[in-house]
Amino acid sequence: MIPLRDNIPSQRRPIINYSIIGLNCLGFLLELASGRYLQQVITVFGFIPARFFALLETHPEQYLAIYLPFLSTMFLHGGWLHLIANMWTLYIFGDNVEDRLGHGRFLLFYLACGVVGSLLHAVLSPHSWVPLVGASGAIAGVMGAYFLLFRHAQVLVFLPFFLVAPIVEVPAYVFLGVWFLLQFFSGAFSVLGPRAAQGGVAFWAHVGGFVAGALLVFLLGAVRLVKPEPDEEE
């Protein structure tokens, strides 16, 4: 299911959400501009679980090398499709979460979800030297928050493999719940084989981010289940 829009309008301009989208696009343009040095950029600024644990053990004083990739990896992407899919999802769901949390708390929330997603990925793939790049963990956190905050919203989705009625409206809890289950079971199957050390989709970063997002908005006291009017549009 590819989300097209939701039916919850923003009450104020989501300046942080837009800024994050802009920074991600800028980061990707810098990747393209790096040319033949792209792999070095990914290696330095991407999050590598094996390097993280090795530095913690051997050089714990190298704070920048250890902790900077937790943040920098959120602004790198593996290609145009990766970037567009992430930014479109953030555009749809991020404005409403920012509305509920406020600008400053939303920024901290977003970064925290990304860090938790990377940590869970590292714990379950501790020997992987494959760089983790992308904002997916942080965006999964936004989706987890949306799942609790706006579960009765409607999401218009495109079903590319259905010839009849390929565009339908589904409850947000259905769309987000199905997405989360797919990530969870895909992650569970991935740990049964060597794929975690070979790269691919970091499903556990998505799971960690989603759960972190749901827990954080609950702990922040932002959860108020509100059913939108049926004629509201984003």
Disulfide bonds with the S-S distance in Angstrom:
none
